[in-house]
Amino acid sequence: MSAPSKFQLSGLVSAHPTLEESVHLINMTESSITPRSIKELGLTVPTDLPLEHGREKGLKGICGMLAKRYDVDVDEILLTVGASSGIYFVQTALLNPGDHLVIMRPNYPLNIEGAQTTGCEISCVDIEFSNGFRVDVDKIAAAVRPETKLISICNPNNPVGTVMSTEELQKLADVAKKNNCFLLVDETYGELLYDGQMPTAAKLGPHVIGVSSMSKTWGVSGLRVGWITTTNKQLMDTFVAAKQIVSITAGVLDETLCEQILAKAEDLHPPIIAELRRRRDIVDNWVKSESDMLEWIPPVAGATAFIRMKKDPPGGEAAFYERLRRVQKIAVIPGRCFEQSDEFFRLGFGYPPAEQVERGLEGISKALRG
Ligand SMILES: Cc1ncc(COP(=O)(O)O)c(C=O)c1O
């Protein structure tokens, strides 16, 4: 019997070095800030916490904090095992064979790959470098069909780090409403905006679903806590059922530690943003110094950028990636992992320890020259 082919991953997963390989590399493949430990974050492991399933939607303490941050009701938050499972619940709950999905690209690849497993039809709408990676809402509207069930975007965008304006997002929510479809906004990087704050898209109406996570903002992707936000009670009930079927809860210890992080958010958050801006500026200066070879749209959120090689490096793109990994010992994600040309690479500038960022950029410069 041949193996079932329902689950197929793009190259994204294999482009990430393993933990063992990481030790010997400057790892610029990741999209979160530098990972934090329990000690660094000053968390306390509660030894008297009953290790039971906990509350079905997630412990009241953390759900209440998230609800307050988003100005929604506590029952409009559902904790999930990372944003990944939240996204998958939305996709599998809403999409069936014969349905149609319109999705922005480039995107976090699992947003596309998860949807593929439902057997729905998919139309990808590309954001273009030549247009500053701006989302063209009219282009998305033009891709909608009568059988479109869901429009899916990643805002702030992974990999490019751009953000839709409030007006653009409202316009997109209106397009979804007019066409009787849902809008999924993956807002995993929503708290990594360099200027200002982003409200959850779920506030735009009961047809809009927000998904987010603790992973990237706080550098705690090993605590598997994400969440779905929706003001639509019927949808919420469906997602709760999906969660029950897949994981029952998201893990009381993880939820408790995340609650402690959110309790300190006001102190922890400003230095995180300041550090990301500092690194973004370092990368900006570097791209300017390499302007014969490179160009970019400077990100306004998140810890990644999608950098474009203006001309072929010696030996071509494949030779560049090979030199970078094998000779310079630096890992980035080639554009093909985002269904884009390899003239782009995603640079995770937020993840490596601070002292490695400039060394990483110097190594890329060397690999660009052969
Ligand atoms: C846009 C986006 N959404 C969701 C995820 C999944 O994150 P997690 O499951 O760790 O919350 C990622 C991880 O890279 C991401 O970049």
PDBQT file of the ligand as one rigid body, heavy atoms in Angstrom, charges set to zero:
ROOT
HETATM    1  C1  LIG A 401       2.826  33.636  10.700  1.00  0.00    +0.000 C 
HETATM    2  C2  LIG A 401       2.978  32.458  11.596  1.00  0.00    +0.000 A 
HETATM    3  N1  LIG A 401       1.884  31.885  12.081  1.00  0.00    +0.000 NA
HETATM    4  C3  LIG A 401       1.958  30.841  12.907  1.00  0.00    +0.000 A 
HETATM    5  C4  LIG A 401       3.168  30.286  13.253  1.00  0.00    +0.000 A 
HETATM    6  C5  LIG A 401       3.186  29.105  14.183  1.00  0.00    +0.000 C 
HETATM    7  O1  LIG A 401       3.713  29.457  15.424  1.00  0.00    +0.000 OA
HETATM    8  P1  LIG A 401       3.405  28.664  16.764  1.00  0.00    +0.000 P 
HETATM    9  O2  LIG A 401       2.663  27.431  16.419  1.00  0.00    +0.000 OA
HETATM   10  O3  LIG A 401       4.729  28.410  17.387  1.00  0.00    +0.000 OA
HETATM   11  O4  LIG A 401       2.587  29.593  17.577  1.00  0.00    +0.000 OA
HETATM   12  C6  LIG A 401       4.342  30.832  12.736  1.00  0.00    +0.000 A 
HETATM   13  C7  LIG A 401       5.661  30.244  13.042  1.00  0.00    +0.000 C 
HETATM   14  O5  LIG A 401       6.650  30.485  12.375  1.00  0.00    +0.000 OA
HETATM   15  C8  LIG A 401       4.239  31.958  11.902  1.00  0.00    +0.000 A 
HETATM   16  O6  LIG A 401       5.330  32.548  11.383  1.00  0.00    +0.000 OA
ENDROOT
TORSDOF 0
